Amino acid sequence: MTVSRRTFLSTLSAGAAGVALGGLTASGTARAASPAGDVVGKVTVGYQGWFACPGDGAPINAWWHWGQNWSQAPSPGNNVIKAWPDSREFSRTYPTAYADLGNGGPASLFSSYDQQTVDTHFQWMRQNGCDTAALQRFDPNGSEGPTRDAVTARVRASAEVYGVRFYVMYDVSGWAAMQSEIKADWTSRMSAHTASSAYARQNGKPVVGIWGFGFDDANHPWSPAACADVISWFKSQGCYVMGGVPTWWRLGANDSRAGYLDVYHAFDMLSPWMVGRIGTAADADHFYADATVPDLADCAAHGVDYQPCVLPGDLSARQRAHGDFMWRQFYNMTRAGVSSVYISMFDEFGEGNQIARTAENQGQVPAGSGLLALDEDGTACSSDYYLRLTADGGSMLKGRTALTATRPTQPVVGSGGGGGGGNPDLALHRPVAESSHTQVYVAANAVDGDPGSYWESADNAFPQWLQVDLGSVLTTRRIVLALPPSTAWGARTQTVTLQGSTDGANFTTVLPAAGYLFDPATGNTATLSYPAGATTRYLRLLFTANTGWPAGQASGLSVYAT
């Protein structure tokens, strides 16, 4: 049963009782639930952005986070990562000391200092239902600081372009002078980024994350008073404060120090850490009963928003079970009534828990490296599989699709496996390209599964085009174009030519130019059929006229094999 966020303290179990700092109204009731915002009701991804390579121009000038010894090129003997990234969409990569990939290609790695790398990451987020990125920020006062500052600026720029929200999340692990220095860093450096149109806000306040209070280890030694002081200070700055807390925060046991419950209740949002705690679907079920449900009840009673972790699993430990492990977590969160989740993480190749594009098979992994690929259990998976799984899980969490314990996401687009149905939309969440767009109406909106979001090209500049990459050469026979179903969109006819390509460079005509009527009275959709089929990887729609607006427009671009 979903627990109301307006529950009184009297409904708490004895083991969860405690007095919140700022969590109660004058009458003694819990604060009302926060409405949907940039983190509540959303899918947030943790974003490290902490990879660099010599020659990329970064101030650190090192193989930052790619090997134990940053002064030497990564190799099997100088390795800290558990999975190999799929870097094919990055315009610039850097050669390592690994052997060539199994397919003969160079073993090169990306740098988070390159704007195009961050742009690509945020485009993947936009295409796959990742609403918000929590940019990790460690102690910025050492040699890593200038590079971290530069990456923050790049994240801001990408978030603004791709319509993804971002916020600063401090990981205070090992930060000796944290209590004073975190305040100085926010005041002198990071608070300026809240002026961005893309900076995440919740309840009208800029979001700040603090990860690490209350953990029972030597890297997190601060007293409850010191932690409470930092939280109170950020609130005095007008911030909404999210806390990354121990798994067993509510009990003050295991990974949590005792005596910190009031500190935890002082946060506006709590996100218990789960990496390393679960590795199977059975583990996920255990934590659903023993942590998620009672955690949600405790947060509800104290007026604290709740954002538990969902993780894909450590690839090197063979935890992923071709997506079933991650889907079980999405299922459990949804049936518990959770409205917000934190994906741990987007680009954490060091822990092997990344959802970013990853090597599909041994042909895309350095020979002799010992690293596993996404097909490690014998099931072929496309490199973007866990991005697509995130999109489908987020859709279920938000109530856009029905609750189901059976993973609907196909490991390979168009394979028909995994319970995806006999004729799936081959364009859903696939990479897209465009000739242009207006404001935030980017190409990814046409394949995000949301009928209310749309792509719109530059005005008064025909011809314009919208293109989808199906991931491999497939035979298709039908495209359904859509505009938002609202009656505010008057009927219109768009003139469209359909082109196809196997290489993304040389296109041939599949369907000649024709006018297609979009009428909100009949669903505002138009179907482009070509019964003979087109065997292509890239499909491009060329717009040359629109009777309703001087631009190309599409809220949906769906491609079908039949």
Disulfide bonds with the S-S distance in Angstrom:
none
